[in-house]
Amino acid sequence: MITVHDRLGRMVRQAQAHGRIPAVSAALHRADRPLWTCAVGGTGNDTPLGPESVFRIGSVTKTFTAVLVMQCRDEGLLDLDDPIGRHLDLPAHGELTVRRLLSHTAGLQREPHGDVWDSLRAPDVSELLADLARVERVLPTGRRYHYSNLGMALLGELVARLRGGTWAEVLAERVLAPLGLTGTGAAPGDRAATGFLVDAYSDEARPEPPTDFGAVAPAAQLWSTAPDMARWAAFLADPAALDPAGAVLAPATLDEMRWPLTTTDETLWAGGFGLGLILVPQPGRVMHVGHDGAMPGFLAAVYGRRGGDGTAGAMGCAVLGSSGTGVEVFELPHRLLAAAAEHDPADVEPWRPGAPAPEPLRGLLGRWWGEGFEYVFSWHDGALRARGADDPAGKPPSVFAPVPDRTDVFRTVAGREVGELLRLTRDERGAVVRMHWATYRFTRHQETFEGYDFRAGS
């Protein structure tokens, strides 16, 4: 009998062999199963390859910097629409906002001034900031997505200044330690795999030189293990499961970070970008959220899974590879997550009867019509909900919460028309006879906008 672990392990071995990657380390985290790991190949040095082997994770680092920025926002140290020059003394580009830099829509050039990939020497903080006067705005701000390591480096320095430490110190104290990411840090340590470039026309693998990214560290400096990164991916997808007290970040803030602000390709809407996070839609109303990474000799892909049948709580996957050209790494976590959800789906929780709807709301439950379409209002899990009568299976409902001190007024807190008000109108007997949702009239029968009721004929 082929187990799900057999399937996952074969997928990792195939990717390692087809991609000609000296070492691949993969891990799958989920709340309802033990951690799964698989390591194939060798480190290229005297240390054995295993789950605790350390790889460069490149731009996955940006997700950590983004969380640090959002922590500052939540604590009132900044606003996302602040110009970064309000907090840093910059010779140029100080008008770019924190939000634009986080979402790669500021138009700032990709790298710091100079040929850093020729010299493999990154600037220190003073150089990075001084050279901003020589840096281009390659696109108008807000025009489109344009990836910028430089922009993320500025955000890392912003966090360091606001917190009164270095970026690495702040990260260790405020994210790595609280989440137990003990294998993650700015230095490789003694368990690091060697990174290679594999020759396209032979089997030769040449070690790439180690690099320190200096002031650009907040964009790409970190090293980590596959288990640590699978746990991080699970946090990005389901923070309440790994950080129930919100010590690192409130779940609502992660919701905000995951909302797509731009697409990464105007012709193929296969991916989006939120606040520091890559969003990759999957079939069946599933979203994978995380980031890819690339540094000389290493590729990484770290994604959590949200939504869809079979998806477990706190489900995250990481694949780390020791080849700069082993692009199979980038697709593998998506395939592993899908296979795990299909062949080892989350257990189905049994339904149990719950408390009845509050007496003032019982009469409004059932079918209503608005804009010519039928909706069903219901009470589930302690909240008033609504969904279109013809909505496809799996589409989340709208959820309402009472507005304090306003009788019969609710705020839409999730789903369609989020943020908008639902107002109830009652007759002299107290029965709900009309509702207005986002100002649109809802009635028990289908009516025209002029109020003609097809059932009553008037």
C-alpha positions in Angstrom: 0.0 0.0 0.0 1.4 3.4 -1.0 1.2 5.8 1.9 1.0 9.6 1.6 4.5 9.8 2.9 5.7 7.5 0.1 4.1 9.8 -2.4 5.6 12.9 -0.9 9.1 11.4 -0.6 9.0 10.2 -4.2 8.1 13.8 -5.3 11.1 15.1 -3.4 13.4 12.5 -4.9 12.2 13.2 -8.4 12.7 16.9 -8.0 16.2 16.4 -6.7 17.1 14.1 -9.5 15.4 16.0 -12.4 16.7 19.3 -11.1 20.2 17.9 -10.5 20.2 19.6 -7.1 23.1 18.4 -4.7 20.8 18.7 -1.6 17.1 19.1 -1.1 15.5 19.3 2.3 11.7 19.4 2.5 9.3 19.6 5.5 5.5 19.6 5.9 3.8 21.1 9.0 0.2 20.6 9.9 -1.7 20.9 13.2 -3.2 17.4 13.0 -0.2 15.3 12.1 3.5 14.9 13.2 6.0 17.0 11.2 7.0 15.3 8.0 10.6 15.7 6.6 12.6 14.4 3.7 16.2 15.1 2.8 17.9 13.9 -0.4 21.5 14.2 -1.5 24.5 15.5 0.4 25.6 18.8 2.0 28.8 19.0 -0.1 30.9 19.2 3.1 31.6 17.1 6.2 28.2 17.5 7.8 25.5 14.9 7.1 22.3 16.0 5.4 19.2 15.9 7.5 16.2 17.9 8.7 18.5 20.2 10.7 20.7 21.0 7.8 20.8 24.8 7.2 20.3 26.4 3.8 20.2 30.0 2.6 16.6 31.0 2.2 17.2 34.3 0.2 14.1 36.4 -0.3 12.0 34.4 2.1 13.7 36.8 4.5 11.4 39.5 3.2 8.4 37.9 4.9 10.1 38.3 8.3 10.9 41.9 7.6 7.3 42.5 6.5 6.0 41.0 9.8 8.4 43.3 11.8 7.0 46.3 9.9 3.4 45.3 10.6 4.3 44.8 14.3 5.5 48.5 14.3 2.2 49.5 12.6 0.1 47.6 15.1 1.9 49.3 18.0 1.4 52.8 16.6 5.1 53.4 15.7 4.2 54.1 12.1 1.3 54.2 9.6 1.5 52.2 6.3 0.8 55.4 4.4 3.6 57.3 6.1 6.4 58.4 3.8 9.5 56.6 4.9 11.3 59.9 5.1 9.2 60.7 8.1 11.2 58.1 10.1 14.5 58.0 8.2 16.7 60.9 7.2 17.1 60.1 3.5 18.8 62.1 0.7 16.2 61.0 -1.8 13.0 59.0 -2.2 11.8 59.8 1.3 8.3 60.4 -0.1 7.8 56.7 -0.9 5.3 55.2 1.5 5.8 52.1 3.7 2.8 50.4 2.0 4.3 51.0 -1.5 7.7 49.6 -0.4 6.1 46.6 1.2 4.0 45.7 -1.9 6.8 46.4 -4.4 4.8 49.2 -6.1 7.0 52.1 -5.2 8.8 52.1 -8.5 12.2 52.0 -6.9 15.1 50.3 -8.7 15.7 46.6 -7.8 19.1 46.8 -6.2 21.3 49.3 -4.3 23.5 51.6 -6.3 26.5 49.8 -7.9 27.1 46.4 -9.4 26.6 44.4 -6.2 26.3 41.1 -8.1 29.7 41.6 -9.7 31.5 42.6 -6.6 29.5 40.4 -4.2 29.9 43.3 -1.8 26.8 44.8 -0.3 26.9 48.3 1.1 26.7 49.0 4.8 23.9 51.1 6.2 25.6 54.4 5.8 26.6 53.7 2.2 23.1 52.4 1.4 21.4 55.5 2.6 24.0 58.0 1.2 23.8 56.4 -2.3 20.0 56.8 -2.4 20.6 60.1 -4.2 22.1 58.0 -7.1 19.3 55.5 -7.2 16.6 55.6 -9.9 12.8 55.6 -9.7 12.5 53.3 -12.6 8.6 53.5 -12.7 6.0 56.0 -11.5 4.9 55.1 -8.0 1.9 52.9 -8.0 2.1 52.1 -11.7 2.7 48.4 -11.4 4.6 45.7 -9.5 8.4 46.0 -9.6 10.4 43.9 -7.2 13.0 45.8 -5.1 15.6 44.4 -2.7 16.5 48.0 -2.0 13.0 48.9 -0.9 13.0 46.0 1.6 16.4 47.0 2.9 15.1 50.4 3.7 12.1 48.9 5.6 14.6 46.8 7.6 16.5 49.9 8.6 13.2 51.6 9.4 12.4 48.8 11.9 15.9 48.9 13.4 15.7 52.6 14.0 12.2 52.4 15.5 13.2 49.6 17.8 16.6 50.8 18.8 18.7 47.8 17.7 19.9 46.1 14.5 17.5 44.4 12.2 18.9 41.0 13.2 18.6 41.7 16.9 15.0 42.9 16.5 14.1 39.8 14.4 15.6 37.4 16.9 13.8 38.9 19.8 10.4 39.7 18.3 9.8 36.8 15.9 12.3 33.9 16.0 12.3 33.4 19.7 8.5 33.6 20.3 7.8 31.1 17.5 10.6 28.7 18.4 12.5 29.1 15.1 15.8 28.0 16.7 17.4 26.9 13.4 16.9 30.3 11.7 19.4 33.2 11.8 21.5 35.7 9.9 24.6 33.4 9.9 24.9 29.9 8.5 26.4 28.2 11.6 28.1 24.8 11.5 25.3 22.7 10.0 25.1 24.7 6.7 25.0 22.9 3.3 27.3 24.2 0.6 25.6 26.1 -2.2 26.5 25.2 -5.8 26.0 26.2 -9.4 25.6 23.0 -11.5 27.0 23.1 -15.0 24.3 23.0 -17.7 26.3 20.6 -19.9 28.0 18.3 -17.4 27.6 16.9 -13.9 30.1 19.3 -12.4 28.8 21.3 -9.4 30.9 24.3 -8.5 30.6 25.8 -5.0 29.4 29.4 -5.0 31.1 31.9 -2.7 29.4 32.7 0.6 28.1 36.3 0.7 27.1 38.6 3.5 24.3 41.0 2.3 25.2 43.8 4.7 22.6 46.5 4.8 20.5 44.6 2.3 20.2 41.7 4.9 16.4 42.4 5.5 15.8 41.4 1.9 17.8 38.1 1.7 20.2 37.3 4.5 18.6 34.5 6.5 19.6 30.9 6.8 17.2 28.2 8.0 16.1 24.6 8.2 13.2 23.0 6.3 11.2 22.3 9.6 11.6 25.9 10.8 10.4 27.2 7.4 7.5 24.8 7.3 6.5 26.2 10.7 6.9 29.7 9.5 4.7 29.0 6.4 2.1 27.5 8.7 2.2 30.7 10.8 1.7 32.9 7.7 -1.4 30.8 6.7 -2.9 30.2 10.1 -1.4 32.4 12.8 -4.0 31.7 15.4 -3.0 28.0 15.5 0.7 28.7 16.2 0.4 32.0 18.0 -3.0 32.0 19.7 -2.2 34.9 22.0 -1.1 37.1 19.0 2.3 37.6 20.7 4.0 37.9 17.3 1.2 39.3 15.1 -2.6 39.4 15.4 -4.4 37.1 12.9 -6.3 40.1 11.5 -3.0 41.7 10.6 -1.9 38.6 8.7 -5.3 38.7 6.9 -4.4 42.3 5.9 -0.9 41.2 4.7 -2.5 38.4 2.6 -4.9 40.6 0.7 -3.6 41.0 -2.9 -2.6 44.6 -3.7 -1.1 43.9 -7.1 -0.6 41.1 -9.7 2.9 40.1 -10.6 2.1 39.5 -14.3 -0.4 41.6 -16.2 -1.0 38.9 -18.8 -1.2 35.8 -16.6 -3.0 36.4 -13.3 -1.4 33.4 -11.7 0.1 35.2 -8.7 -0.4 38.3 -6.6 1.5 40.3 -4.0 0.2 41.6 -0.7 2.1 43.3 2.1 5.4 41.4 1.8 3.8 38.1 0.8 3.4 36.2 -2.5 0.0 34.8 -3.2 -0.5 31.8 -5.5 -4.1 30.8 -6.2 -4.8 27.1 -6.5 -7.8 25.2 -7.8 -10.8 24.8 -5.5 -10.7 28.2 -3.8 -7.3 27.5 -2.2 -4.6 30.1 -1.7 -0.9 29.4 -1.1 0.8 32.2 0.7 4.6 32.7 1.3 7.7 33.6 -0.7 10.4 32.2 -2.9 14.1 32.8 -2.3 17.3 32.8 -4.4 20.9 33.5 -3.4 24.1 32.3 -5.0 24.0 28.5 -4.7 20.6 28.2 -3.1 16.9 28.3 -3.9 14.0 28.1 -1.4 10.2 28.1 -1.5 8.1 28.4 1.6 4.3 28.4 1.4 1.3 27.9 3.7 -2.1 26.6 2.5 -5.5 28.2 3.1 -9.0 27.1 2.2 -10.3 24.2 0.3 -11.4 20.7 1.2 -8.8 18.6 3.0 -6.7 21.5 4.1 -5.5 21.0 7.7 -5.0 23.8 10.2 -1.5 25.3 10.3 -0.5 23.7 7.0 2.8 24.8 5.7 5.5 23.4 3.5 9.2 24.4 2.8 11.6 23.1 0.2 15.2 24.2 0.4 17.8 23.4 -2.3 21.6 23.8 -2.7 21.7 24.7 -6.4 21.2 28.2 -7.9 19.5 26.7 -10.9 17.4 23.9 -9.4 14.1 25.6 -10.2 12.1 22.4 -9.3 12.4 23.8 -5.8 9.9 26.6 -6.6 7.0 24.3 -7.7 7.6 21.5 -5.3 5.9 22.9 -2.1 2.7 23.6 -4.0 2.6 20.0 -5.3 3.4 18.6 -1.8 0.7 20.7 -0.2 -1.9 19.6 -2.8 -0.9 16.0 -2.5 -1.1 16.0 1.3 -4.6 17.6 1.2 -5.8 15.1 -1.4 -4.3 11.9 -0.1 -4.3 12.6 3.6 -7.0 15.2 4.1 -7.8 16.8 7.4 -10.3 14.9 9.5 -13.9 15.9 9.1 -15.2 17.5 12.3 -18.7 16.2 13.2 -21.5 18.7 13.3 -23.1 19.3 16.6 -26.3 21.2 17.5 -25.7 24.7 18.8 -27.5 27.5 20.6 -30.5 29.0 18.8 -30.4 32.4 17.2 -31.3 35.3 19.5 -35.1 35.8 19.6 -35.0 39.2 17.9 -33.3 37.7 14.8 -35.2 34.4 14.4 -37.8 36.0 12.2 -35.4 37.3 9.6 -33.7 33.9 8.9 -34.4 32.4 5.6 -34.7 33.7 2.0 -34.5 37.4 1.0 -34.2 39.2 -2.3 -31.9 42.0 -3.3 -31.1 43.5 -6.7 -33.3 40.8 -8.2 -31.2 38.0 -6.7 -32.0 35.6 -3.9 -30.0 35.3 -0.7 -30.2 33.1 2.3 -29.7 34.6 5.8 -28.9 32.1 8.6 -27.4 31.8 12.1 -24.4 29.5 12.4 -21.5 29.4 14.9 -22.9 32.3 16.9 -23.2 34.8 14.1 -25.6 36.1 11.5 -24.6 35.0 8.0 -25.7 35.5 4.4 -24.9 33.9 1.1 -26.3 34.0 -2.4 -28.7 31.2 -3.1 -26.7 30.2 -6.1 -23.3 30.7 -4.7 -20.9 27.9 -5.6 -19.9 25.4 -2.9 -17.0 26.6 -0.8 -17.6 30.3 -1.3 -17.3 31.9 2.1 -20.5 33.6 3.4 -20.8 37.1 4.6 -20.7 37.4 8.4 -22.2 40.2 10.4 -21.5 41.6 13.9 -23.8 43.9 15.9 -22.9 47.6 15.9 -22.6 48.7 19.5 -25.3 51.1 20.7 -27.3 50.8 17.5 -30.3 48.6 17.6 -30.9 46.4 14.5 -27.7 47.6 12.8 -24.9 45.1 11.9 -21.5 45.5 10.3 -20.3 43.1 7.7 -17.1 41.7 9.1 -16.3 39.0 6.4 -17.2 38.0 2.9 -19.2 40.0 0.4 -19.6 43.7 1.2 -17.2 43.5 4.1 -17.2 46.8 6.1 -20.8 47.7 5.0 -23.8 48.1 7.2 -26.9 45.8 7.4 -29.9 47.7 8.7 -33.2 46.0 9.8 -36.6 47.6 9.5 -39.5 46.2 11.6 -43.2 46.7 11.5 -45.4 47.7 14.4 -45.4 44.0 15.6 -41.6 43.9 15.6 -41.2 41.6 12.6 -38.4 42.3 10.2 -40.1 43.3 6.9 -37.2 45.0 5.1 -33.4 45.1 5.3 -30.8 47.4 3.7 -27.4 46.0 3.1 -24.8 48.4 1.7 -27.8 50.6 1.1 -29.5 48.1 -1.3 -33.0 47.1 -0.3 -33.7 43.5 0.6 -37.3 42.1 0.7 -39.0 38.8 1.3 -40.2 38.7 -2.4 -38.4 39.6 -5.6 -39.1 43.3 -6.3 -38.1 45.8 -8.9 -36.1 48.8 -7.8 -39.4 50.8 -7.9 -40.9 48.3 -5.4 -43.1 46.2 -7.7 -43.7 42.8 -6.0 -44.2 40.0 -8.5 -46.0 37.8 -5.9 -48.5 40.5 -4.9 -48.8 42.0 -8.4 -48.3 45.5 -7.1 
